[in-house]
Amino acid sequence: MPVQNTRNRKQQGERPENSGQRIIEAFITEYLAGVKHEYKYLKPSIFRKPPMSLDQFRTEILLYGLHCLDRVVFDYRGPEYREQFMLGAYSWARGELASSRPPEHRSALLQRIDDLYNTRQKEYGAWRLPDGVDLQGTLCWQFGRRMCEDAQVYNPAVVMTLSYTARGIYETMVALVEHTAV
């Protein structure tokens, strides 16, 4: 993901919630649009429909990216800044997810997104961040395992592939936060 574009858009004295929105907007625009490559690993066979749709996979990746961003911003800027920053990031992300649905379905969708976000925050918060080459037992590994489990794909190579994808997302969030001086 091109970090420089985000850095150049940083406004002097920008409010934390605006920074959060800007970074998650860049993540959605630059990364989320291209997850079809990773999604193909979750198709168990050509003979049955996958239990996880591409939209569900995109939502999971977005929630994982939000979780990574949350932890990185907390580490770099502390709890007060993080609270305002994530308010902007999460509010904008959930609005983007809901905007693609008919108005009569948005309320129910937003409730499901909130519930899933809270569930994933608790789940992922229990796992350690990656700190080396071995991903087993890390947040990245948990993400890969969770996606395979939900998609009913029981293949260690796919878990590993998605774990490396998750590590790339985490490293992207670190780079975005470091280079945008949030």
Secondary structure, DSSP 4 states (H G I P E B T S, - for coil): --HHHHHHHPPTT--HHHHHHHHHHHHHHHTGGGTHHHHGGG---TTS--SS-HHHHHHHHHHHHHHHHHHHHHHHH-HHHHHHHHHHHHHHHHHHHHHTS-HHHHHHHHHHHHHHHHHHHHHHHTSBPP-SS--TTBHHHHHHHHHHHHHT---HHHHHHHHHHHHHHHHHHHHHHHHHT-
